[in-house]
Each structure stands twice: as C-alpha cells, then as structure tokens.
Amino acid sequence: MEQDVTQALRREEKITLALRALYEQYGFRKYRMGKFEEYELYMENKNFLKNPNIITFHDLDGRLMALKPDVTLSIAKNTRANAHSAEKVYYLENVYWLEKQSGGYKEVNQLGLESIGKLDAISYYEVVCLAQETLAAISENHRMQMSHIGFWVSLLDGLSVEEGIRKELFSCIHGKRLHELKALLENAVIAPFAAELILQAASLCGDFTETLAAARRIAISNGMTDALNELETVYGLLMQKGCADQLTLDFSLVNDCDYYDGLIFQGYVEGVPRALLFGGYYGKLLRKFGKNLDAIGFAVYLNELDVLFRAQHHTDVDALILYDENTDLSALLVQAEALRVRDGGLRVRVEKQAPEGLRYQKLYRFTETGLQEVGEEC
C-alpha cells in the first residue's frame, strides 16, 4: 500500500518529501507559521521581499495586517535562538503576492531553511551543502554561484566610494554591464587606480579555486581577506563532502545587498530560465530586530518547477483507455492497474470518450478481446 501511495505522488511531492527527510537528518525541525503578521513588519523590510506588493486587510481591532508574503522575516522576528542556543528550522509554506501587472493575487509555494544563532563555518557549510542537495534533488543538471558581500563592502570602504552611488554601482555589477560601470566610475570622479580595482573585481567569475586566487591578488584590506578566507573554508568543507563540483565563484553576484551582508549564493537548474534558489547570510536583519546573532538560509520557489516538469512531461497522462457500456468493468480495472504499475508507475486515465484537450502518450481501447493500443501522442 505504501508503495502505491508513493507511485501516485507527483514528482514535486516526492522531491519535497525527500528534502524534508534530508533536512531533518541535519537537525533542522519543521517550522509552521500563521498566515498573518502586522503589515509594519514587511514595510520596514521591503528590501528583503522578493515581491514587495503585499496583500493587506484590517483586523477586528483595527490593526493593518498582511497575508504572509514571506516566511524568513517571521522566523527572524520570532526566533528563540540566543548566544548559547542556535535554532535550525525548515519550512514548506504558501506565501501570497499581489501582482500589479495582472492585477491578481498569486499563491506561491516556498520551501526553505534557516540557521540562526552564534554560527561558525560548519553552520554555513551545512546550509550551502543542503542548498546544493536541494538543487540536485530537483535536477542532475544544476549549478550554483557563490559570492560574498563583505568582500565588496570592504573594497568600496577602502576606496572611499560614496554610499550614494553604491546601489547603482551594484546594479551594473550584477547585470555584468561593465561599460556602464566604467562610465559610472568616471562620472563619479573615482581615481583611476580605484576604478580599475572595481572593474577587476566585477570581472571575477569562474572556477572556484582560480577565481579565489585572482581575488586574493586584488585584496587591499583585512575585510576583503576575511571574506575570502570564509569562502575558502566553506568551499573546502564542500569539497570534502563531494558537493562542490557544480559550484562557481562569481563576484558579480551582489543583488539584495541591502539584506545580505556576508556569504551569498544562487542556484539554477536546467529548464528554468532564472534562479530557482536564493540564499545567504543576513545578520544585519537580526540586528534590526535587536538580536546580536548570525543567520543564514535559503528559499526555493516551488511554483517555478511547474514550468520545468511540464516541459519534461509534455503529456497529461501516459495512457488513456477508452471503453463502452458493454465493457466488463472488472477486467478493465485489472488491465488499468497493470499499466499503472509498469515501469515504476504509469499515469493512466480511464474514460468512455477522450476528454477535450487531454494530452496522452498512448491511446488504448478496451473491448471483449482485451486491451488494444490504437494510437500515440495526442
């Protein structure tokens, strides 16, 4: 019976179950949150939200509430972690966004985990390793980029680059628009040697070990060196585990720098045209909540997998069986079940006539002589 249930699960559900078991092996516990937080929480941290268009309503006592647009903010606000006791949680929650383009509401399935407390390299390694394992569970064709916001902040501080142009500067770096970056630096009257260092740093991308060595050659401060040392330590642990093959170092990864303030990473799988997994260190957010703690985590937006799996499964069912009023129903069900257990569990639908728009791999007709294949791919 258990095997039958497993075979009936959609691929996304099987992946989710496997990942939940994996996260629990590393000591992460399931986190459950309510649907509502006060709107003020999200307004004060809009830079963190993937979608800042929040759905709101008034509570019975007049408070302006928000239908949860994110899970991490609630975890960070309500964490019980302290200097002596870390908290490790994972979650699978629906979040809600208002899409201004369509004018409609969207429900998004979000999977992720967070590690909060006084953390060290082992904590960072575990989260990045689980991020890699998460991508691998979704597709064997995956890759992940890593960077460190501290490297950039220390470089720009050391070069006395004004805060006023940093957001635009990071936008050019993240978009790999080096010509625009060069023009921005010239207009800001950045000294030639400083501009050259920034351009070199923005171009650092590729094999982890080689890129790390190149970054060390342009490090001009202890802060930059500390960031590189942290990257190297985590990478070494990932190498030891055997999950660093799909990892590259890319210092153009500087998005969300208002939120992340340390190690940062993004994950991709073949078939999804944009990043699927987002993660990094966000101690700055904990300090906003008055907690002098470290925090690192990641999130995956599972709705993106619909596109991936629809492309891989271009049919709705593997087999459509047609029958009529004179059919021996018991014999029909035996044949349908036989197909369902074939090759690890085919998707089989039984109908008197083909539903409009249904895409099937093979078409069968059941008659008194048995099951006959009569067509393919519709």
C-alpha positions in Angstrom: 0.0 0.0 0.0 2.8 2.4 0.9 4.5 1.8 -2.5 1.2 2.5 -4.3 0.9 5.8 -2.4 4.4 6.8 -3.3 3.8 6.0 -7.0 0.7 8.2 -7.0 2.6 11.2 -5.8 3.5 13.9 -8.2 7.2 14.4 -8.8 7.2 17.7 -6.9 5.7 16.0 -3.9 8.3 13.2 -4.0 11.1 15.8 -4.1 9.6 17.7 -1.1 9.3 14.6 1.0 12.9 13.6 0.2 14.1 17.0 1.1 12.2 17.2 4.4 13.8 13.9 5.4 17.3 15.3 4.4 16.8 18.5 6.3 15.8 16.5 9.4 18.9 14.4 9.1 20.9 17.6 9.7 18.9 18.5 12.8 16.5 21.0 11.2 12.9 20.9 12.6 9.7 21.8 10.8 8.6 25.4 11.3 4.9 26.3 11.0 3.7 29.9 10.8 0.3 31.6 10.9 -1.0 33.4 7.8 -0.8 36.8 9.2 1.8 39.3 10.6 1.4 43.0 11.1 1.9 45.0 7.9 4.6 47.1 9.6 7.0 44.1 9.8 7.1 43.8 6.0 7.0 47.5 5.3 10.1 48.0 7.4 11.9 45.3 5.5 10.7 45.7 1.9 14.2 45.4 0.5 14.2 41.8 1.7 11.0 40.7 -0.1 11.1 39.1 -3.5 7.8 40.7 -4.3 7.1 44.0 -2.4 3.4 44.1 -3.4 1.7 43.0 -0.1 -1.9 41.9 0.3 -3.3 43.7 3.4 -6.5 43.8 5.4 -7.7 45.3 8.7 -8.0 43.1 11.8 -11.1 43.3 14.0 -9.1 45.6 16.4 -8.2 47.9 13.6 -4.6 46.7 13.0 -3.4 46.6 9.4 -2.3 43.0 8.8 -0.6 41.3 5.9 -1.3 38.0 4.2 2.2 36.5 4.5 4.4 37.5 1.6 7.5 35.7 3.1 8.5 33.2 5.8 12.0 34.2 6.7 11.0 37.6 8.2 8.6 35.9 10.6 11.3 33.4 11.6 13.8 36.1 12.2 11.4 38.2 14.2 10.2 35.3 16.4 13.3 33.1 16.7 14.1 31.7 20.1 17.8 31.4 19.3 20.3 33.1 21.6 24.1 33.3 22.1 24.0 29.9 23.7 21.4 28.0 21.7 21.1 28.0 17.9 17.8 27.4 16.1 17.6 25.3 12.9 14.3 25.2 11.1 13.0 24.3 7.7 9.6 25.2 6.2 7.2 24.5 3.4 4.6 27.3 3.3 2.4 29.1 0.9 3.1 32.8 0.6 0.9 35.4 -1.1 1.7 38.2 -3.5 -0.2 40.9 -5.3 0.9 41.0 -9.0 0.5 44.6 -10.2 0.9 43.5 -13.9 -2.0 41.2 -13.9 -3.9 42.9 -11.1 -4.4 39.5 -9.4 -3.3 37.5 -6.4 -0.8 34.8 -6.6 -0.2 31.9 -4.2 3.4 30.7 -4.2 4.8 27.5 -2.6 8.0 28.4 -0.7 10.5 25.8 0.6 13.5 26.8 2.7 15.5 26.6 5.8 17.2 28.9 8.3 20.1 28.6 10.8 20.1 31.3 13.5 22.4 31.8 16.5 26.1 32.2 17.1 27.2 30.4 14.0 30.5 29.3 12.5 31.9 27.7 9.3 30.2 24.4 10.0 26.8 26.2 10.1 27.5 28.0 6.8 28.7 24.8 5.2 25.6 22.8 6.2 23.3 25.4 4.7 25.2 25.7 1.4 25.6 21.9 1.3 21.8 21.5 1.7 21.2 24.1 -0.9 23.3 22.0 -3.3 21.5 18.8 -2.3 18.2 20.6 -2.9 19.1 21.5 -6.4 20.4 18.0 -7.1 17.1 16.6 -5.9 15.3 18.7 -8.5 17.6 18.1 -11.4 21.0 16.5 -12.0 21.7 19.4 -14.3 22.1 22.2 -11.8 24.7 24.8 -10.8 25.3 27.3 -8.0 27.1 30.6 -7.8 28.6 31.9 -4.6 29.9 35.3 -3.6 30.5 37.5 -0.5 29.0 40.9 0.1 31.7 41.6 2.7 34.3 41.5 0.0 32.6 44.3 -1.9 31.7 46.4 1.1 35.3 46.3 2.4 36.7 47.1 -1.1 34.4 50.1 -1.5 35.1 51.3 2.0 38.8 51.1 1.4 38.5 53.1 -1.8 36.2 55.7 -0.1 33.4 55.2 -2.6 30.4 57.2 -1.7 27.3 55.4 -0.3 25.2 57.4 -2.8 26.4 55.6 -5.9 26.8 52.1 -4.5 23.3 50.9 -5.3 23.7 51.9 -9.0 27.2 50.5 -9.0 26.0 47.2 -7.7 23.2 47.2 -10.3 25.8 47.5 -13.1 28.0 44.8 -11.5 25.1 42.3 -11.0 24.0 42.9 -14.6 27.6 42.5 -15.8 27.2 45.8 -17.6 30.9 46.7 -17.4 30.8 49.5 -19.9 28.1 51.3 -17.8 30.1 50.6 -14.7 33.2 52.2 -16.2 31.1 55.3 -17.2 29.6 55.5 -13.8 33.0 55.4 -12.1 34.3 58.1 -14.5 31.3 60.4 -13.8 31.7 59.9 -10.1 35.4 61.0 -10.4 36.7 57.8 -8.9 40.5 57.7 -9.0 41.8 55.6 -12.0 43.6 53.0 -9.8 40.4 52.6 -7.7 38.1 52.3 -10.8 40.5 49.7 -12.2 40.3 47.6 -9.0 36.5 47.7 -9.0 36.4 46.7 -12.7 38.7 43.8 -12.0 36.6 42.7 -9.0 33.4 42.8 -11.1 35.0 40.5 -13.7 36.0 37.8 -11.2 34.0 34.8 -12.2 34.6 31.1 -12.9 36.3 28.1 -11.4 36.2 28.5 -7.6 39.9 27.9 -6.8 41.2 30.0 -9.7 38.8 32.9 -9.1 39.6 32.9 -5.4 43.3 33.2 -6.1 42.6 36.1 -8.5 40.5 37.8 -5.8 43.3 37.5 -3.3 45.6 39.3 -5.7 43.5 42.4 -5.6 42.5 42.3 -1.9 43.5 45.6 -0.3 42.0 45.2 3.2 41.7 42.8 6.1 37.9 42.8 5.5 38.4 41.5 1.9 40.8 38.9 3.1 38.5 37.7 5.8 35.6 37.3 3.3 37.9 35.3 1.0 39.0 33.1 3.9 35.4 32.4 4.8 34.6 31.4 1.2 37.7 29.2 1.1 36.8 27.4 4.4 33.3 26.7 3.3 34.4 25.5 -0.1 37.0 23.2 1.5 34.2 21.5 3.5 32.0 21.2 0.5 34.9 19.6 -1.4 35.4 17.1 1.4 31.7 16.3 1.3 31.9 15.9 -2.5 29.2 18.5 -3.4 31.3 21.3 -4.8 31.5 20.2 -8.4 28.7 22.4 -9.6 29.8 25.4 -7.6 31.4 28.5 -9.1 32.7 31.8 -7.6 31.1 34.8 -9.2 31.7 38.3 -7.6 29.1 39.9 -9.9 26.5 38.2 -7.5 25.8 41.3 -5.4 22.0 41.5 -5.5 20.0 42.1 -2.3 23.0 43.7 -0.7 20.6 45.8 1.5 19.6 42.5 3.1 22.5 40.1 2.8 25.8 41.1 4.4 28.1 38.1 4.1 28.2 34.9 2.1 25.6 34.8 -0.7 24.6 32.2 -3.3 22.1 31.4 -6.0 21.1 28.1 -7.6 19.9 27.2 -11.1 18.5 24.1 -12.8 18.4 23.4 -16.5 15.0 24.2 -17.9 14.2 27.1 -15.6 15.3 30.4 -17.2 16.1 32.2 -13.9 17.5 31.5 -10.5 15.4 29.0 -8.6 17.2 29.1 -5.2 18.3 32.2 -3.3 20.3 32.3 -0.1 22.9 33.9 2.1 24.0 35.4 5.4 21.7 38.0 6.8 23.0 39.0 10.3 22.0 42.6 9.5 18.3 41.7 9.6 18.7 40.0 13.0 20.4 43.2 14.4 17.4 45.2 13.1 15.3 43.1 15.5 17.7 43.8 18.3 19.4 40.4 18.2 23.1 40.2 18.0 23.1 36.8 16.2 24.2 35.3 12.9 21.7 33.9 10.4 22.0 32.1 7.1 19.4 30.3 5.0 17.9 29.8 1.6 14.5 29.6 -0.2 13.2 27.8 -3.2 10.0 29.0 -5.0 8.4 25.6 -6.0 6.0 27.1 -8.4 8.9 27.5 -10.8 9.0 23.7 -11.0 5.7 23.6 -12.7 7.3 25.1 -15.9 10.2 22.6 -15.6 8.1 19.5 -15.1 5.5 20.5 -17.7 8.3 20.7 -20.2 9.7 17.3 -19.2 6.2 15.8 -19.1 4.6 17.1 -22.2 1.6 14.9 -21.7 -1.1 14.9 -19.0 -1.2 11.1 -18.8 0.9 8.2 -20.2 -2.1 6.2 -21.2 -5.7 6.8 -22.0 -8.0 3.8 -22.0 -11.4 4.1 -23.7 -14.3 1.7 -23.0 -18.1 1.5 -23.7 -21.3 0.4 -21.9 -20.8 -3.3 -22.7 -17.3 -3.4 -21.1 -16.5 -6.0 -18.4 -15.6 -3.4 -15.7 -13.7 -5.8 -13.5 -11.5 -6.9 -16.4 -11.0 -3.3 -17.4 -9.8 -2.3 -13.9 -7.3 -5.2 -13.9 -5.8 -4.0 -17.2 -5.6 -0.4 -16.0 -3.9 -1.4 -12.7 -1.4 -3.5 -14.7 -0.4 -0.4 -16.7 -0.1 1.7 -13.6 2.5 -0.5 -12.0 4.5 -0.9 -15.2 7.9 0.9 -15.5 7.7 2.4 -12.0 4.1 3.6 -12.3 2.5 5.0 -15.5 -0.2 7.7 -15.3 -3.3 6.0 -16.6 -6.8 7.5 -17.2 -9.9 5.6 -18.0 -12.8 7.2 -19.9 -15.7 6.4 -22.2 -14.5 9.1 -24.6 -11.4 11.2 -24.8 -11.7 14.5 -22.8 -11.2 17.6 -24.9 -7.6 18.9 -24.7 -6.2 15.9 -22.8 -2.7 15.1 -23.8 -1.8 11.4 -23.7 1.3 9.3 -24.7 -0.6 6.2 -25.8 -4.3 5.6 -26.6 -5.9 2.2 -25.8 -9.3 0.8 -26.4 -10.7 -2.0 -24.2 -13.0 -4.5 -25.9 -14.2 -8.0 -25.3 -10.9 -9.2 -26.8 -8.8 -7.2 -24.3 -6.7 -4.1 -24.3 -5.7 -2.8 -27.7 -3.3 0.0 -28.4 -4.8 2.2 -31.1 -2.8 5.4 -31.2 0.1 7.5 -29.8 0.8 11.1 -28.6 -2.1 13.5 -28.8 
